[in-house]
Amino acid sequence: MFIVLNNQKIPVKIAYSWTQKVKGLMFRPKIDFGLLIPNCISIHTYFMKENIDLIFLDENCVVEYIYQNIPPKKIVMVNEDINKTSVLELPKNASLNMRIGDVLTFEFEDIV
C-alpha cells in the first residue's frame, strides 16, 4: 500500500496488532515509509531516531489534525472517538502541502 504526497510515492504499512501499534516507528534509523495505526487517538515519539509528521484521520480518511516535524520524546493526543480515528505516521515534512479536510487515498500496487 502507498500514498502519493508532494509528487512522492510513500509506502505505507498498517499496524494491525497491539504490539505493532505500541512499537510504531521506534528504533528505526531512517524513516522512509508511513505507518497507519487504526483506532488510535494518541502516539508517543519516545525512542524515535528522527522527527515525524502525524496525520489524524476520521473513518473516511478525512484529515482532522496535522502535526508536522514532531521531535522525539513527545506525546500527541487528540480528543476524538478511538473507534473512528486513525493516525498516519509519516517521514518528516511529508505532509507539507496537506490541509485539514483533505481526503487521503491509499493505493495498492498490482501483484503480478
DSSP file (Angstrom, degrees, kcal/mol; ACC not computed):
  #  RESIDUE AA STRUCTURE BP1 BP2  ACC     N-H-->O    O-->H-N    N-H-->O    O-->H-N    TCO  KAPPA ALPHA  PHI   PSI    X-CA   Y-CA   Z-CA
    1    1 A M              0   0    0      0, 0.0    11,-2.9     0, 0.0     2,-0.3   0.000 360.0 360.0 360.0 147.8    0.0    0.0    0.0
    2    2 A F  E     -AB  11 107A   0    105,-2.6   105,-3.2     9,-0.3     2,-0.3  -0.963 360.0-144.3-151.0 168.3    1.2    3.5   -0.6
    3    3 A I  E     -A   10   0A   0      7,-2.3     7,-3.2    -2,-0.3     2,-0.6  -0.981  17.5-134.6-133.4 146.0    0.1    7.1   -0.7
    4    4 A V  E     +A    9   0A   0    101,-0.5     2,-0.4    -2,-0.3     5,-0.2  -0.912  31.8 166.5-105.7 119.1    1.3    9.9   -3.0
    5    5 A L  E >   -A    8   0A   0      3,-2.7     3,-1.8    -2,-0.6    90,-0.1  -0.999  67.4  -5.1-132.6 133.9    2.1   13.2   -1.3
    6    6 A N  T 3  S-     0   0    0     -2,-0.4    -1,-0.1     1,-0.3     3,-0.1   0.879 129.0 -58.4  52.6  41.7    4.0   16.1   -2.9
    7    7 A N  T 3  S+     0   0    0      1,-0.2     2,-0.4    -3,-0.1    -1,-0.3   0.716 115.3 119.2  60.4  23.0    4.5   14.0   -6.0
    8    8 A Q  E <   -A    5   0A   0     -3,-1.8    -3,-2.7    86,-0.1     2,-0.7  -0.977  62.6-136.6-121.5 131.1    6.3   11.4   -3.9
    9    9 A K  E     -A    4   0A   0     -2,-0.4    -5,-0.2    -5,-0.2    -3,-0.0  -0.769  24.6-169.5 -87.0 114.3    5.1    7.8   -3.6
   10   10 A I  E     -A    3   0A   0     -7,-3.2    -7,-2.3    -2,-0.7    23,-0.1  -0.922  18.6-130.8-110.5 120.2    5.4    6.8    0.1
   11   11 A P  E     -A    2   0A   0      0, 0.0    23,-3.5     0, 0.0     2,-0.4  -0.402  24.1-157.9 -63.8 144.4    5.0    3.2    1.1
   12   12 A V  E     -c   34   0B   0    -11,-2.9     2,-0.3    21,-0.2    23,-0.2  -0.994   7.7-165.7-130.1 129.2    2.6    2.7    3.9
   13   13 A K  E     -c   35   0B   0     21,-2.5    23,-3.1    -2,-0.4     2,-0.5  -0.738  18.2-129.9-104.1 159.5    2.4   -0.3    6.3
   14   14 A I  E     -c   36   0B   0     -2,-0.3     2,-1.0    21,-0.2    23,-0.2  -0.939   7.0-140.2-113.8 132.6   -0.5   -1.0    8.6
   15   15 A A        +     0   0    0     21,-2.7    20,-0.0    -2,-0.5     6,-0.0  -0.799  32.0 164.6 -89.7 104.2   -0.1   -1.7   12.3
   16   16 A Y        +     0   0    0     -2,-1.0    -1,-0.2    21,-0.1     2,-0.1   0.899  51.4  59.6 -88.3 -45.1   -2.6   -4.5   13.0
   17   17 A S  S  > S-     0   0    0      1,-0.1     4,-2.2     4,-0.0     5,-0.2  -0.381  85.5-114.8 -88.3 163.2   -1.6   -5.9   16.4
   18   18 A W  H  > S+     0   0    0      1,-0.2     4,-2.4     2,-0.2     5,-0.2   0.899 118.1  52.5 -59.3 -42.3   -1.3   -4.2   19.7
   19   19 A T  H  > S+     0   0    0      1,-0.2     4,-2.5     2,-0.2     5,-0.2   0.912 108.8  49.1 -62.5 -43.7    2.5   -4.8   19.6
   20   20 A Q  H  > S+     0   0    0      1,-0.2     4,-2.3     2,-0.2    -1,-0.2   0.881 111.8  50.0 -63.2 -37.9    2.8   -3.2   16.2
   21   21 A K  H  < S+     0   0    0     -4,-2.2    -2,-0.2     2,-0.2    -1,-0.2   0.908 112.8  45.3 -67.4 -42.2    0.8   -0.2   17.4
   22   22 A V  H  < S+     0   0    0     -4,-2.4    -2,-0.2     1,-0.2    -1,-0.2   0.909 116.4  45.1 -68.8 -41.9    2.9    0.3   20.5
   23   23 A K  H >< S+     0   0    0     -4,-2.5     3,-2.5    -5,-0.2    -2,-0.2   0.893  79.7 155.5 -71.0 -39.5    6.2   -0.1   18.7
   24   24 A G  T 3< S-     0   0    0     -4,-2.3    -1,-0.2     1,-0.3    -2,-0.1  -0.244  76.2 -25.5  52.1-126.5    5.2    2.2   15.8
   25   25 A L  T >  S+     0   0    0     -3,-0.1     3,-1.3    10,-0.1    24,-0.3   0.121  95.5 143.1-105.5  18.7    8.3    3.6   14.2
   26   26 A M  T <   +     0   0    0     -3,-2.5    22,-0.2     1,-0.2    21,-0.1  -0.234  65.8  11.8 -60.2 148.5   10.5    3.4   17.3
   27   27 A F  T 3  S+     0   0    0     20,-2.8    -1,-0.2     1,-0.2    21,-0.1   0.391  85.5 139.0  69.3   0.6   14.2    2.4   16.9
   28   28 A R    <   -     0   0    0     -3,-1.3    21,-0.5     1,-0.2    -1,-0.2  -0.629  46.1-151.6 -78.4 127.7   14.3    2.8   13.1
   29   29 A P  S    S+     0   0    0      0, 0.0     2,-0.4     0, 0.0    -1,-0.2   0.812  84.6  20.8 -69.5 -28.5   17.5    4.6   12.0
   30   30 A K        -     0   0    0     20,-0.0     2,-0.8    -3,-0.0    20,-0.0  -0.983  69.5-150.0-142.5 128.7   15.7    6.1    8.9
   31   31 A I        +     0   0    0     -2,-0.4    61,-0.2    -3,-0.1     3,-0.0  -0.859  34.5 149.0-101.6 106.8   12.0    6.6    8.4
   32   32 A D        +     0   0    0     -2,-0.8     2,-0.3    59,-0.1    -1,-0.1   0.097  58.8  50.6-125.4  20.4   11.3    6.3    4.7
   33   33 A F  S    S-     0   0    0    -23,-0.1     2,-0.2   -31,-0.0   -21,-0.2  -0.947  77.8-111.8-147.5 167.1    7.7    4.9    4.9
   34   34 A G  E     -c   12   0B   0    -23,-3.5   -21,-2.5    -2,-0.3     2,-0.4  -0.657  17.2-149.5-100.3 160.0    4.4    5.7    6.6
   35   35 A L  E     -cD  13  89B   0     54,-2.3    54,-3.0    -2,-0.2     2,-0.6  -0.980   5.4-154.4-131.4 119.9    2.6    3.7    9.3
   36   36 A L  E     -cD  14  88B   0    -23,-3.1   -21,-2.7    -2,-0.4    52,-0.2  -0.833   8.7-168.0 -94.0 123.7   -1.2    3.7    9.5
   37   37 A I  E     - D   0  87B   0     50,-3.3    50,-2.1    -2,-0.6     3,-0.3  -0.906  11.4-150.9-116.1 102.9   -2.4    2.9   13.0
   38   38 A P  S    S+     0   0    0      0, 0.0    48,-0.2     0, 0.0    46,-0.1  -0.317  74.3  18.2 -70.6 155.4   -6.1    2.2   13.1
   39   39 A N  S    S+     0   0    0     46,-0.2     2,-0.4     1,-0.2    47,-0.2   0.945  93.3 136.2  50.7  60.5   -8.2    3.0   16.2
   40   40 A C        +     0   0    0     45,-2.3    -1,-0.2    -3,-0.3     3,-0.1  -0.996  31.6 168.9-142.6 129.9   -5.7    5.3   17.7
   41   41 A I  S    S+     0   0    0     -2,-0.4    37,-2.6     1,-0.2     2,-0.3   0.372  71.5  35.7-119.7   0.4   -6.0    8.8   19.3
   42   42 A S  E     +G   77   0C   0     35,-0.2     2,-0.3    37,-0.0    35,-0.2  -0.996  55.6 178.8-153.0 149.3   -2.5    9.2   20.8
   43   43 A I  E     -G   76   0C   0     33,-2.5    33,-2.7    -2,-0.3     2,-0.3  -0.944  13.9-146.8-140.6 164.0    1.1    8.4   20.0
   44   44 A H  E     -G   75   0C   0     -2,-0.3    31,-0.2    31,-0.2    -2,-0.0  -0.923   8.4-151.6-127.1 158.3    4.4    9.0   21.5
   45   45 A T    >   +     0   0    0     29,-2.6     3,-1.4    -2,-0.3    28,-1.2   0.046  45.6 140.1-117.0  24.7    7.8    9.5   19.9
   46   46 A Y  T 3  S+     0   0    0     28,-0.3     3,-0.1    26,-0.3    -2,-0.1  -0.423  72.8  17.5 -65.0 144.3   10.0    8.1   22.6
   47   47 A F  T 3  S+     0   0    0      1,-0.3   -20,-2.8   -21,-0.1     2,-0.3   0.663  92.0 142.4  65.3  19.2   12.9    6.1   21.2
   48   48 A M    <   -     0   0    0     -3,-1.4    -1,-0.3   -22,-0.2   -22,-0.1  -0.667  45.4-152.4 -86.6 147.2   12.5    7.7   17.8
   49   49 A K  S    S+     0   0    0    -21,-0.5     2,-0.3   -24,-0.3    -1,-0.1   0.662  74.6  12.5 -91.9 -20.1   15.7    8.4   15.8
   50   50 A E  S    S-     0   0    0    -22,-0.1    -1,-0.1    21,-0.1   -22,-0.1  -0.947  88.6 -79.5-150.6 169.6   14.2   11.4   13.8
   51   51 A N        -     0   0    0     -2,-0.3    41,-0.8    18,-0.1     2,-0.3  -0.293  44.4-167.4 -69.8 156.2   11.3   13.7   13.6
   52   52 A I  E     -FE  70  91B   0     18,-1.8    18,-3.4    39,-0.2     2,-0.4  -0.917  20.1-121.3-138.2 165.1    8.0   12.6   12.0
   53   53 A D  E     - E   0  90B   0     37,-2.3    37,-2.8    -2,-0.3     2,-0.4  -0.862  24.1-153.3-103.4 145.5    4.7   14.1   10.7
   54   54 A L  E     -FE  67  89B   0     13,-3.3    13,-2.9    -2,-0.4     2,-0.5  -0.983   9.9-173.4-123.6 129.6    1.4   12.9   12.3
   55   55 A I  E     -FE  66  88B   0     33,-2.0    33,-2.9    -2,-0.4     2,-0.5  -0.977  10.5-155.6-122.5 116.5   -1.9   12.9   10.4
   56   56 A F  E     -FE  65  87B   0      9,-2.2     8,-3.3    -2,-0.5     9,-1.4  -0.821  18.0-168.3 -93.8 130.3   -5.0   12.0   12.4
   57   57 A L  E     -FE  63  86B   0     29,-3.1    29,-2.2    -2,-0.5     6,-0.2  -0.853  15.8-133.3-119.1 148.2   -7.8   10.8   10.1
   58   58 A D    >   -     0   0    0      4,-2.0     3,-1.9    -2,-0.3    27,-0.2  -0.256  49.6 -81.4 -85.5-173.8  -11.5   10.1   10.6
   59   59 A E  T 3  S+     0   0    0     25,-0.4    26,-0.1     1,-0.3    -1,-0.1   0.642 132.1  52.2 -67.5 -13.4  -13.2    6.9    9.5
   60   60 A N  T 3  S-     0   0    0     24,-0.2    -1,-0.3     2,-0.1     3,-0.1   0.184 120.0-106.4-104.3  15.0  -13.5    8.3    5.9
   61   61 A C    <   +     0   0    0     -3,-1.9    43,-2.8     1,-0.3     2,-0.4   0.763  68.7 151.9  63.7  28.4   -9.8    9.2    5.7
   62   62 A V  B     -H  103   0D   0     41,-0.2    -4,-2.0     1,-0.0     2,-0.4  -0.772  52.3-113.4 -86.9 132.3  -10.5   12.9    6.1
   63   63 A V  E     +F   57   0B   0     39,-3.1    38,-2.3    -2,-0.4    -6,-0.2  -0.514  42.3 167.0 -69.6 121.6   -7.6   14.8    7.7
   64   64 A E  E     +     0   0B   0     -8,-3.3     2,-0.3    -2,-0.4    -7,-0.2   0.764  65.3  14.4-102.9 -37.1   -8.7   16.1   11.1
   65   65 A Y  E     -F   56   0B   0     -9,-1.4    -9,-2.2    34,-0.1     2,-0.4  -0.994  59.0-162.5-141.8 145.3   -5.3   17.1   12.6
   66   66 A I  E     -F   55   0B   0     -2,-0.3     2,-0.5   -11,-0.2   -11,-0.2  -0.994   6.3-179.0-130.5 125.9   -1.9   17.6   11.2
   67   67 A Y  E     -F   54   0B   0    -13,-2.9   -13,-3.3    -2,-0.4     2,-0.4  -0.980  16.7-159.3-124.2 117.8    1.3   17.7   13.4
   68   68 A Q  E     -     0   0B   0     -2,-0.5   -15,-0.2   -15,-0.2    24,-0.1  -0.771  60.5  -1.6-106.2 142.2    4.4   18.4   11.4
   69   69 A N  E    S-     0   0B   0     -2,-0.4   -16,-0.2     1,-0.2    -1,-0.2   0.888  73.7-174.1  56.5  48.5    8.1   17.7   12.3
   70   70 A I  E     -F   52   0B   0    -18,-3.4   -18,-1.8    -3,-0.3    -1,-0.2  -0.619  15.3-139.1 -76.9 124.6    7.4   16.2   15.8
   71   71 A P        -     0   0    0      0, 0.0     3,-0.4     0, 0.0   -26,-0.1  -0.281  29.0 -79.9 -79.5 168.3   10.7   15.6   17.6
   72   72 A P  S    S+     0   0    0      0, 0.0   -26,-0.3     0, 0.0     3,-0.1  -0.195 108.6  39.0 -59.6 158.6   11.5   12.5   19.7
   73   73 A K  S    S+     0   0    0    -28,-1.2     2,-0.3     1,-0.2   -27,-0.1   0.821  88.1 122.4  70.0  36.1   10.3   12.3   23.3
   74   74 A K        -     0   0    0     -3,-0.4   -29,-2.6    -4,-0.1     2,-0.4  -0.889  49.7-147.6-123.7 156.5    6.8   13.8   22.7
   75   75 A I  E     -G   44   0C   0     -2,-0.3     2,-0.4   -31,-0.2   -31,-0.2  -0.991  12.8-170.2-121.6 132.8    3.2   12.7   23.3
   76   76 A V  E     +G   43   0C   0    -33,-2.7   -33,-2.5    -2,-0.4     2,-0.4  -0.991   9.8 172.3-125.7 128.0    0.4   13.8   20.9
   77   77 A M  E     -G   42   0C   0     -2,-0.4     2,-0.3   -35,-0.2   -35,-0.2  -0.990  14.0-159.9-135.7 142.0   -3.2   13.1   21.8
   78   78 A V        -     0   0    0    -37,-2.6     2,-1.3    -2,-0.4    -2,-0.0  -0.902  25.0-123.2-119.3 153.5   -6.5   14.2   20.2
   79   79 A N        +     0   0    0     -2,-0.3     2,-0.3     2,-0.0   -37,-0.0  -0.643  67.6 114.9 -96.5  78.1   -9.9   14.3   21.7
   80   80 A E  S    S-     0   0    0     -2,-1.3     2,-0.5   -39,-0.1     5,-0.1  -0.814  76.5 -74.7-135.9 174.2  -11.8   12.1   19.3
   81   81 A D    >   -     0   0    0     -2,-0.3     3,-1.8     1,-0.2     4,-0.4  -0.643  36.1-146.9 -75.8 120.3  -13.6    8.7   19.2
   82   82 A I  G >  S+     0   0    0     -2,-0.5     3,-0.6     1,-0.3    -1,-0.2   0.793  97.0  57.5 -61.5 -28.5  -10.9    6.0   19.2
   83   83 A N  G 3  S+     0   0    0      1,-0.2    -1,-0.3   -44,-0.1   -44,-0.1   0.604 114.0  38.1 -78.5  -9.7  -13.2    3.7   17.1
   84   84 A K  G <  S+     0   0    0     -3,-1.8     2,-0.4   -46,-0.1   -25,-0.4   0.268 104.4  80.5-121.0   9.6  -13.4    6.4   14.4
   85   85 A T    <   +     0   0    0     -3,-0.6   -45,-2.3    -4,-0.4     2,-0.3  -0.956  46.7 175.4-126.2 137.5   -9.9    7.8   14.4
   86   86 A S  E     - E   0  57B   0    -29,-2.2   -29,-3.1    -2,-0.4     2,-0.4  -0.906  19.0-139.8-128.7 159.8   -6.6    6.5   12.9
   87   87 A V  E     -DE  37  56B   0    -50,-2.1   -50,-3.3    -2,-0.3     2,-0.6  -0.976   3.9-154.9-123.3 140.2   -3.2    8.1   12.8
   88   88 A L  E     -DE  36  55B   0    -33,-2.9   -33,-2.0    -2,-0.4     2,-0.5  -0.955   9.5-156.4-112.3 114.0   -0.8    8.1    9.9
   89   89 A E  E     +DE  35  54B   0    -54,-3.0   -54,-2.3    -2,-0.6   -35,-0.2  -0.794  21.8 178.5 -89.6 129.5    2.9    8.5   10.9
   90   90 A L  E     - E   0  53B   0    -37,-2.8   -37,-2.3    -2,-0.5   -56,-0.1  -0.867  36.5 -85.3-129.6 159.3    4.9    9.8    8.0
   91   91 A P  E >   - E   0  52B   0      0, 0.0     3,-1.9     0, 0.0     4,-0.3  -0.309  69.8 -77.3 -57.4 150.8    8.5   10.8    7.4
   92   92 A K  T 3  S+     0   0    0    -41,-0.8   -40,-0.1     1,-0.3   -24,-0.1  -0.205 116.0  10.9 -56.4 141.1    9.2   14.4    8.4
   93   93 A N  T >  S+     0   0    0     -3,-0.1     3,-1.0     1,-0.1    -1,-0.3   0.495  88.6 119.4  69.4   7.9    7.9   17.1    6.1
   94   94 A A  T <  S+     0   0    0     -3,-1.9     3,-0.3     1,-0.2    -2,-0.1   0.739  75.8  49.9 -70.4 -20.9    5.9   14.6    4.0
   95   95 A S  T >  S+     0   0    0     -4,-0.3     3,-1.8     1,-0.2    -1,-0.2   0.142  71.0 120.8-104.1  20.0    2.7   16.5    4.9
   96   96 A L  T <  S+     0   0    0     -3,-1.0    -1,-0.2     1,-0.3    -2,-0.1   0.837  82.0  37.6 -56.7 -37.9    3.8   20.0    4.0
   97   97 A N  T 3  S+     0   0    0     -3,-0.3    -1,-0.3    -4,-0.2     2,-0.2   0.313  94.1 111.3 -97.3   9.4    1.1   20.6    1.4
   98   98 A M    <   -     0   0    0     -3,-1.8     2,-0.3     4,-0.0    -3,-0.0  -0.565  47.7-165.5 -85.1 147.4   -1.7   18.7    3.3
   99   99 A R    >   -     0   0    0     -2,-0.2     3,-2.0   -34,-0.0   -36,-0.2  -0.939  32.1 -92.9-130.5 152.7   -4.6   20.6    4.8
  100  100 A I  T 3  S+     0   0    0     -2,-0.3   -36,-0.2     1,-0.3     3,-0.1  -0.448 115.0  34.1 -60.9 134.0   -7.3   19.8    7.3
  101  101 A G  T 3  S+     0   0    0    -38,-2.3    -1,-0.3     1,-0.4   -37,-0.1   0.170  85.1 132.7 100.3 -16.3  -10.3   18.5    5.4
  102  102 A D    <   -     0   0    0     -3,-2.0   -39,-3.1   -40,-0.1     2,-0.6  -0.364  54.0-133.6 -62.4 147.0   -8.2   16.8    2.7
  103  103 A V  B     -H   62   0D   0    -41,-0.2     2,-0.3    -3,-0.1   -41,-0.2  -0.932  18.1-144.2-104.5 121.7   -9.3   13.2    1.9
  104  104 A L        -     0   0    0    -43,-2.8     2,-0.5    -2,-0.6  -101,-0.0  -0.647   8.0-156.2 -87.5 141.5   -6.4   10.8    1.7
  105  105 A T        -     0   0    0     -2,-0.3  -101,-0.5  -101,-0.2     2,-0.4  -0.973   2.5-155.8-119.5 120.9   -6.4    8.0   -0.8
  106  106 A F        -     0   0    0     -2,-0.5     2,-0.3  -103,-0.1  -103,-0.2  -0.794  14.1-157.2 -94.0 136.9   -4.3    4.9   -0.2
  107  107 A E  B     -B    2   0A   0   -105,-3.2  -105,-2.6    -2,-0.4     2,-0.4  -0.828   5.4-145.2-116.5 153.8   -3.4    3.0   -3.3
  108  108 A F        -     0   0    0     -2,-0.3     2,-0.3  -107,-0.2     3,-0.0  -0.936  16.3-128.4-118.3 139.5   -2.4   -0.6   -3.8
  109  109 A E        -     0   0    0     -2,-0.4     2,-0.2     1,-0.1     0, 0.0  -0.637  31.0-107.6 -84.7 143.9    0.1   -1.9   -6.3
  110  110 A D        -     0   0    0     -2,-0.3     2,-0.6     1,-0.1    -1,-0.1  -0.490  26.4-139.1 -68.3 136.1   -0.9   -4.8   -8.5
  111  111 A I              0   0    0     -2,-0.2    -1,-0.1     1,-0.1    -3,-0.0  -0.882 360.0 360.0 -98.2 120.5    0.7   -8.1   -7.7
  112  112 A V              0   0    0     -2,-0.6    -1,-0.1     0, 0.0    -2,-0.0   0.384 360.0 360.0-110.0 360.0    1.7   -9.9  -10.9
